[in-house]
Structure formats: structure tokens, C-alpha cells
Amino acid sequence: MSAASANPQQDANPSLPGAATGTTSRRSKRFDRWLEARIPPSASITLSQRNIFIFPTRTGFAYSGLLLLLILGAINYQASLVYGMAFLLGSLFLITILYTFRNLSGLTFELVSHRPAFVGENLEFSVRVVRPKQHPREGIQLGWPAGDKQWAELFETSTDVARLYVPAERRGLHNPGRLLVETFFPLGLLRAWTWIDLDARGLTYPKPIFDDYPAQGSGNRTDGSLIDPAGSEDFTDLRVYQPGDPLKHVLWRSYAKSDDLMVKNYASYVEPRLWFDLESLPGGLEERLSRMAGLALKAVREDREFGARIGPRVIAPAKGQQHLDQVLRELGLYGVH
Amino acid sequence: MSTKAPAVGVAYQIPRNSLALLMVAQLVVIIPHTLQLSVWIVAVALFCGLWRTQIYRGRWNYPNSWVRAALVVISIVGVGLGAATGGSMSFSLEAATSLLVLAFALKLLEMKNRRDAYLVIFLSYFVISTQFLFDQSLPVALYEMFATVVVTAALVGLHQLHSQVRPLASIKLATWLIAQAIPLTVVLFLLFPRVGPIWSVPMPGGHQTGIGEHLTPGDVASLSQSDELAFRAVFKSRIPAHRDLYWRGLVYSQFAGGTWSVGTSDITDLDAPARRPEEAKPQSAETMAQAAEGLASIDYQVMLQPTGSDWLYALDVALPRTPTLYRTDDYRLVNNTPVLSVMRYDVRSYPDLLMSPGGLSLRQRYVETALPEADNPRIRELATQLWQQTGEVEAFANAVMAQIREQPFYYTLQPPKLPSDNSIDAFWFDTKRGFCTHYAGALVFLARAANIPARMVGGYQGGEINPITGHLVVRQYDAHAWVELWDEQAGWQRFDPTASVAPQRIEEGLDAALSSTDRASLPTLSALRLADWESLTDALQWLDSLEHRWNLWVVGFDANQQAGVLRELLGKVEPWRIALALLFTGAISLGLAAAIVFWRRRAEPLAPEVKLFQRFGRLGASAGVPRAPHEGPSSYLPRLAQEKGLVVEDMQGCVEDLEQVMYNSSADQNPAERQQALRRIRQQLRRLQVRLALSN
């Protein structure tokens, strides 16, 4: 799918993406490299002490401040039970480490499916989360840094499929980066998190520009069938009546002459099949791709048969969603991969 | 990265589950403080709580900024006024607590997002802790433990499922968390190094209980109404007999207008020279220790309930063995600060030691014989008369006590009221009914009228032995007053005129000395405690021993006791040993919790058909054709056969069997047929194994 990888326009256009970098804004390059070695990309990842990080939250630090205050109070007032309270809350903090860690530990993440999107829309990724059967989990969030976070509901059922949306910003097949999985359960004092790479690839189509069909070449009229035999516009020929033919079409005059009941055959002229050629559309490459996406959508909406020439690739004329998907896919990947 | 994605909306709201728990927690936390706080503060807190509940139920709106501002102003002015009218303009602990509780209540009204919830929860923990500055008893500790669970449940609720209101689940988890935190808490409590106060802080201005610096006959009688605990004492050896347990607290040397007051006594300064040549030097600790050599001694530890004053109680003649204690020149023990929480101190007493062996100074002699000018003429006359008859201190005292014994004097908790003028005359000659202070006062007056140095001593007499832990319990109704007379040879001698009128009081305790009308006048619990109801006494004693152990091991656990425990556990108290012990025991208790948290029940055994299906997959995989996740038996078999070039028509039945037993619900299956099918599948798989092996 990458005959156009040497397309000179690719480098000329600064808006074209290179390799997808989803999350570098939040993490340093060095950390990324380390993470790459520690949690390599995989279609399915099970969390364990190898790949879970844990650290106190701001609330956790505030809590530690409270503990310090209590200890100071206990020292100054020489109140044993204030000591006791401080120690209890401190121990609670330590116990919470186990709980927060366990909340993520043992979870398995797997990319189930993805739905392509146009630039400006959201890519949808479905991520299946499976927990070990014995321990219900609560308060687990996951999401790509660029998109919204979702809750994984793993309390009653041991499997949940989270639908995650990531803004589709550039045309092409992109890795949305590492998926953040985090939890603050049970007390919000600690955050356990991990960045996993599910090797997800989201296909983004060019943002469609809707316009009229371009003038079709003259040769196109003969290309393929012109006539819809079931139409009702033009009379074509006569044939013998068959039960079920509309009475309107019966040629009563000829019935008077002979015993044969004849019906008139009508046909409609169909619009000729369309051909879209990337090269012949106006504008720069991205604009042309967008226009073509718009044309393809329009044609499918109007249930027209169309073929497409996208660079060296020729897609034979056809109709329907599957055809559209194929064309859009070519448009999305054109010159990118 | 054009837009920074906002987090899911619910993340910033407080789940209803948690909100409900937060409101309950606030109520639970404030309740015990109502004992210390003014009524209006409780009212404001309740009002805020009500408002918040109505918001929760969707009836009312959040208060606007005017209402909130008004509430804040009312609170600050109220606390300020309270502090001003309370006498001290200084920022007392009570005022601080009031402000804390008010801030806590007001915060409820603007609690909207998570940050507010965290703040309220942290404040709750703080308010719980401040309660311990006022009261550290076992019931309070248990209650606050419960409060901690509720507050923690609110915190848990903040991070639980948002879709359901399940406060019970939050409470259950919070209880679990706290239960698992307890072993580590105990370790920290025992091993975390305790240090002395870093700076001085306002102390709770606790109510004063027990005897006071001024004593009017009748005061002690009213103390007798109370069964409140005064102190507990743990004796290292045998507990002395009831009649010898005179717990010296205060010495009353001044008498005016029917009231006895504490004189000015100086703390013994070991090296200070006598202030005047003729003034006898108070006995120094050193000379006292020399004098005590070879004498019988009693070692014990006292756990004094908070009194709000600095004097302590000990048996005569007491030598303090705790560093913060001082001995005054009238042989009392005082602490360097008022006793505001349960205080424990060690004492060694020498019952046979002479008091003031150096004799009385002129000043002391003057103070201890001073009497108001010209009152109580009749008793003065009696004193002169008795002195003429006896001429000797002990004989004089005995003569007085003989009169008490022989004349119709009565010991009662409800003495008739005495006039403030000539009160002793009125008691001795007219009413003849009184409590210990009446008799002690009369004896001191008589002695002073006869020019014998005399003083009244107040404290407790007796106590009850708890058979469970073997400690002595002294309650307010054991309060007592007795007399010390100065004998030039024997020094200060103790005389107790109450023993003459009610010897049972001294031998056995108050109950034995009470008449039935006195007993009827007592509050129920005191009466029950005094009565001889076996099962109830047992229960009360059990509770007392529990409370005693609590005070001994928890409330009274200080640097001293910690050092003792550490010596016992570690051999020597060294920082690295403590650190090591802390690490080791901490790791054990955390490991224990971890074992519980990560313990998993063994996975349920797989059903036989699932095992067979897995075996099928393994067979294919070892032949180089692994089963794809989506393939069932009937689609995997043909692919496997094709890739390995096998003819498997005869296995069709096996695949059908397998799908039958795997996918039909077990309720529809005939057990016998099922077993047969499983057997057939097993056979077929064995054959497949052989064929796959041959095909390679």
C-alpha cells in the first residue's frame, strides 16, 4: 500500500505526519525509551509488578502533612492516643499501597477492534479489560492521553470492553501512543498507573470536502451498462404479457388485433457510472484527497456506482459500504505508508 | 495535541454514596465534642448539617455568599466572645477546637467537588484526634475508632463505583483496611521513639475534681456522692491494710470563717540554707534517704486521673521516684505542671520515717498554732481543760477521741448545716453529727487552742482491690480528712478522729460506715458500686481492670515505659536496634496484610470437556497447527486435517460430541450420555495423537 512512499510532496507538506507520537508531550524521550524496553508493545498485556508504577498523589502528600501535624500535636500534648491516631492513619497509608497496587495487578488488556474516522472526528478503539475472577476491581480508568478517560467496570463482571476515543488529527494509520491505565482506589492517596502499548493502529481518512461531481470524460458513456431495464421512462420494446405485469403497460390496441396480450417494455436511462481521478481534482494533495473522499461519500449516499484512480492504484467501479471503505482506506493511506 | 482532553466529568464530583457517608461522618465526629463545646456551636453545626442534607435530597439550594458570610462572621464573633467571657483572652485549646469544628461544619455547606471532600475528611481525622486531648478513656477511644471507620468509608466511597449507592460496601472495605492497619499501628506505637514536648501549647483547662485547696466541712461529704475514679495504684509488693492507706494530698494549715485552707508551703530546696538562723532547715532528700535506711518501704506506682491541679497523692512518708515530681516541706508530692491527662508516677514510701526530724521553725510553729481571734469560746475552754488533764500530746488526742467515742456523736453524709461563726462549737456541743472533716477540724482546733501545732491533712483513705489485676482503685467517695499533731519527740503524728466515731470507715471503707439513710442519698451507681452485689461487682471490676490496663499500656505509655519495653525486647536501647526492630516487625505486619490482600482462592477446576478441548488444541499446536482463538472444534479439525494431509472423516463424530458437551447447557444433558460422549472424545483424541505423530 505504499507505492507512493517516494512521493516528493509528502516531504514538502509540513502538515503531513511522520511517525505517530501520541504522548511525548507528557513524558520525556528518555522515559519513553526506558518504557519501550520495560513494557514492549504487545496486543495483549497483563499487568504485574513489572509494569505497574505507584506513587503518592497530591492528596497523599497532604495526608502525610496531616500525619506530621498529628505527630507534632502528640509530642507537644504528650497524648498517647493522638500518637495512636497518627500511627493508625500512617499504617492505613501503607496498607493502601497494597490495595492500590492490587487494583491494577492481574488485569489483562487487549485491543478488540477499532473504527476508522475522518480527520477532525474521533477514532474509536475498543479495549477489553479482564480481571482475575476472585477479586472485584473498582475505580480503574483508562484512556489515551489525547482522548477522554473511561471507567472500566470490573466490579460485577470480570470482563469489560471500554470504548476509547482519540481525536483523529492526521490522515494515515497512526498509533495513538501508549494507553494510560490508572487507579486511585481505595483512598485516593496513591496513584497506581501504567503506560501500555497495545500496538493499536487507528486509520484516519482525509477530512471530506463535498462538491459536485467533476465532469465525466466522454468515453465514460459507453463504459458499462447505460440502461436500467426496470426503469419506467422510455419505451424500448414489446413482449408477451406475464402475470404480474402492470395493467398500465398493457398494449390494449394490439389486444384488439390479436389474441396475444402484449405489454410495452420501459426502461430508464441510468446515470453513467462515475470515475474519480485523484490527479484531475483541483488543489494540493491533501485537498485533492479530501475532495475525493467527499465525492466517494456523496456517490455512496446517492447509491451511484463509482471507480477511483488514486495514484497508481485503480479501484474498479462498485457500490456500497465495503467499496467506500476500500476507497477511503486508500485515500487515508495515500502517500503516508 | 490541539485540545487537552478533560477528564470524565464524574471524576470531579463527589459520588452520592460518599456524600451520604461524609454527612454521617460529620455528625459522628462532632457528637463527642458537644461535651466541650458551647451549645450554640453545636447548633450551628447541626444547622449546617441539616442544610447539607436538604441539598443532598434536592430540596434546598446551596446557600448564597451572603448566608455563608453571615455564618462565618457569627462563628468568629461567637468564638471571640466566648474566649473573652471565659476569662482568658489567650487562644485556648477550647477556642481552637471550637473554631475547628465550626470551620468543619461550614465547609459542608460549600462541599461540591472532590477537593472539598478531601478537606472535610482530613478535618474529620483532625477533629477526631483533638478529642483525645480532652479524654483518652477506653470508651472514647472505641467510639473514635468507629468514627475513623466512618470517615475512612467516606474516603473509600470517593473512589468506588459511581453508578451505585452502596454505603455498606464502603464501610466494609474501610473496616477491612483499618483492621489490616492495626498490627502495624501496634508496632509503631511500641517502637516509634517518643520525645518530650518541643514547645509549650495551650492545655485543656480541665475541670478540677477531687479535694480542693479550701475545705469546708461538707465538701468531702459531697465528694462522697461521686463514684468517679480518683486514681489507681499498683503495688510492687503486698498492698498494706485498708486502715494504713492514708493517701496524703493536701495539708490545711489555715482556719478562718469555718473554712480550712492550704498554707504556703515551699518546695524543698536541697541546698538552700535556712532563711533565718532560728529556722529549721527542711529535710533534704539526702538526709531523708539516710534516715530511711533500713526502714521498711513500700514501692508502688500511681495512675492519677486528670485533676487539673498539681498536687499528687501518696502514702506517708513519700519519696518521689519520677523526675518531674517535687516534695514539699510538708511532705506532699507535687508535679511540675497541672495534671491534665492520666499521669503515672512512681513512689517509695517509708511508713515509719519521722517527719520534720529537724524540728519546727518558729514560723512553722506560728502557722500551725494560729487560730482566729476569739471565736468558738466553748471549745477553747474544753481544750484548756483537757490539756490541764493530760499535758501530753498523745494523751490529749486520745482524750478528745475518747469524748467522740463516748458522747453521742454520729457519722453521717448528711450533716446539719453549721453557722460560719463558731461553727466548731455548734458541731461539738450541739449537732454532734458530721463527716470526717467535722471531726478532723474539731481536733485540730482543740489542739491549736491547747497550743499544740496541728494541721488537717486531706486526701483519700482506703481503696478497693481489683482482684483481676490486683491493683488498688481509689474513688472520689474515698476522700477523707485527718489530723497531724506535732509531738516534740515523735514529730508529726497522724490522728484520725473519724476512726473513733466510725471505725468501720477506716477498717473497711465507706460502705460499712454508712447508715441506711445515707446510703439512700447516694446516686444509683455509687450505691451499686458500694453494695455487695456479686455479679454486678464482678462486672464493674472487670471493666475497671480493662480500663486500668488501657491506662497502663496505652494512655500511660510514655518514653519511660517505652524504654522498659525496649529493654525487655531488644536487650539494650540503641538507635540501630530500634530501627532494626521497627523494620523487621513492620515488614512482618505489612507482609501479613499483603498475604491477605493477594491471597487468591484456588481457581475452580476446569470442566472435563474444556480440558479435552484444550488438549485437542495442544495436540494440533505440537503438530505445528495451533488453534486460532476464534476456531471451535468443527472448524479447527478440517483445517488441521488439511494442513497435515490427514483424512479425518471418522473423527466427525468426535467433534460433534465435543461441541455437544461443550455448548449445550449441562441441564439439558443426560449424565450417562455425557459420560459416554466424554469417553468417546478421549479415545478419538488418542487416535488423533497417534496419527499426527505418524504423519510427521
Chai-1 contact restraints between the chains, C-beta under 6 A:
chainA,res_idxA,chainB,res_idxB,connection_type,confidence,min_distance_angstrom,max_distance_angstrom,comment,restraint_id
A,S25,B,M1,contact,1.0,0.0,6.0,A-B,restraint_1
A,T59,B,Y118,contact,1.0,0.0,6.0,A-B,restraint_2
A,L66,B,F122,contact,1.0,0.0,6.0,A-B,restraint_3
A,L70,B,S129,contact,1.0,0.0,6.0,A-B,restraint_4
A,I75,B,V195,contact,1.0,0.0,6.0,A-B,restraint_5
A,I75,B,I198,contact,1.0,0.0,6.0,A-B,restraint_6
A,N76,B,P197,contact,1.0,0.0,6.0,A-B,restraint_7
A,N76,B,I198,contact,1.0,0.0,6.0,A-B,restraint_8
A,N76,B,V201,contact,1.0,0.0,6.0,A-B,restraint_9
A,Y77,B,L133,contact,1.0,0.0,6.0,A-B,restraint_10
A,A79,B,F132,contact,1.0,0.0,6.0,A-B,restraint_11
A,A79,B,L133,contact,1.0,0.0,6.0,A-B,restraint_12
A,S80,B,V554,contact,1.0,0.0,6.0,A-B,restraint_13
A,S80,B,V555,contact,1.0,0.0,6.0,A-B,restraint_14
A,S80,B,F557,contact,1.0,0.0,6.0,A-B,restraint_15
A,L81,B,F132,contact,1.0,0.0,6.0,A-B,restraint_16
A,L81,B,Q136,contact,1.0,0.0,6.0,A-B,restraint_17
A,L81,B,A141,contact,1.0,0.0,6.0,A-B,restraint_18
A,V82,B,S129,contact,1.0,0.0,6.0,A-B,restraint_19
A,V82,B,F132,contact,1.0,0.0,6.0,A-B,restraint_20
A,G84,B,F189,contact,1.0,0.0,6.0,A-B,restraint_21
A,M85,B,S129,contact,1.0,0.0,6.0,A-B,restraint_22
A,F87,B,T185,contact,1.0,0.0,6.0,A-B,restraint_23
A,F87,B,L188,contact,1.0,0.0,6.0,A-B,restraint_24
A,F87,B,F189,contact,1.0,0.0,6.0,A-B,restraint_25
A,L88,B,A181,contact,1.0,0.0,6.0,A-B,restraint_26
A,L88,B,T185,contact,1.0,0.0,6.0,A-B,restraint_27
A,S91,B,A181,contact,1.0,0.0,6.0,A-B,restraint_28
A,S91,B,L184,contact,1.0,0.0,6.0,A-B,restraint_29
A,S91,B,T185,contact,1.0,0.0,6.0,A-B,restraint_30
A,L92,B,A181,contact,1.0,0.0,6.0,A-B,restraint_31
A,I95,B,L177,contact,1.0,0.0,6.0,A-B,restraint_32
A,I95,B,Q180,contact,1.0,0.0,6.0,A-B,restraint_33
A,I95,B,A181,contact,1.0,0.0,6.0,A-B,restraint_34
A,I95,B,A593,contact,1.0,0.0,6.0,A-B,restraint_35
A,L98,B,A594,contact,1.0,0.0,6.0,A-B,restraint_36
A,L98,B,V597,contact,1.0,0.0,6.0,A-B,restraint_37
A,R102,B,V597,contact,1.0,0.0,6.0,A-B,restraint_38
A,Q134,B,R600,contact,1.0,0.0,6.0,A-B,restraint_39
A,Q134,B,R601,contact,1.0,0.0,6.0,A-B,restraint_40
A,E138,B,Q160,contact,1.0,0.0,6.0,A-B,restraint_41
A,E138,B,L161,contact,1.0,0.0,6.0,A-B,restraint_42
A,G139,B,H159,contact,1.0,0.0,6.0,A-B,restraint_43
A,G147,B,A5,contact,1.0,0.0,6.0,A-B,restraint_44
A,D148,B,A5,contact,1.0,0.0,6.0,A-B,restraint_45
A,K149,B,A7,contact,1.0,0.0,6.0,A-B,restraint_46
A,K149,B,V8,contact,1.0,0.0,6.0,A-B,restraint_47
A,F155,B,L161,contact,1.0,0.0,6.0,A-B,restraint_48
A,F184,B,H159,contact,1.0,0.0,6.0,A-B,restraint_49
A,F185,B,H159,contact,1.0,0.0,6.0,A-B,restraint_50
A,P186,B,V156,contact,1.0,0.0,6.0,A-B,restraint_51
A,P186,B,H159,contact,1.0,0.0,6.0,A-B,restraint_52
A,L187,B,L155,contact,1.0,0.0,6.0,A-B,restraint_53
A,G188,B,L158,contact,1.0,0.0,6.0,A-B,restraint_54
A,G188,B,H159,contact,1.0,0.0,6.0,A-B,restraint_55
